[in-house]
Amino acid sequence: MIEAHRTVPLPLIRTALTAEAEEVAALHHRARSTYYPDGLPEDGTDWPARWREAIGRPDGTVLCAVRDGHLAGIASFRVPDGGPADTVKLFQFHVEPDLWGSGIGAALHRACAEQWRADGHRGAVLDVHVGNHRARRFYARHGWSPDPLHPPAPDDHHLRLRWSVPARSPGDGAGNEPN
């Protein structure tokens, strides 16, 4: 018996709402907890407040992926203070761990790229935790590479990645990028 291919619906990608800061912070916590071997370090940060601030920033964007009425992924980005205007920094990018591999990350990444292109950005940077191998593989599949201008210090726990925002091509669209 041949099993039919199951199509998973793409998530709705939209701007996050300030009222969702608690839910965004909870997803952020669940996703980050997966790559710290001794558990997520508690540093006293009020993450719901930080997310309210990020969502409310006039110079930043927080996108969220929604599937079946539930928050499934988040991405936060802006031009960093003192950074070149044509380069955007992806500060946070998380997908609900139970939904990894479902295409949500790829759809959210495409939405970020579309926004960056529309805003006139030519490049993007991010810092990824060196121990987050799943994220590093995801970014590599999407064309991100280590930034030769910002190698990590010996005691640094993050790796700076760089990505060139592609010009729109006729093949752009939903696509079938892996997540």
Protein Blocks (a to p, Z undefined) as FASTA:
>chain_A
ZZddddddddddddddfklmmmmmmmmmmmmmmmgmnopadehiafklmmmmmmmpmkbc
cddddeehiafbdcdddddehiafkbccdfbdcddfklgonlmmmmmmmmmmmmmmmnop
abdcddddfklmmlmmmmmmnopacdfklccdfkbcbdcdddddddddfkbcjbjadZZ
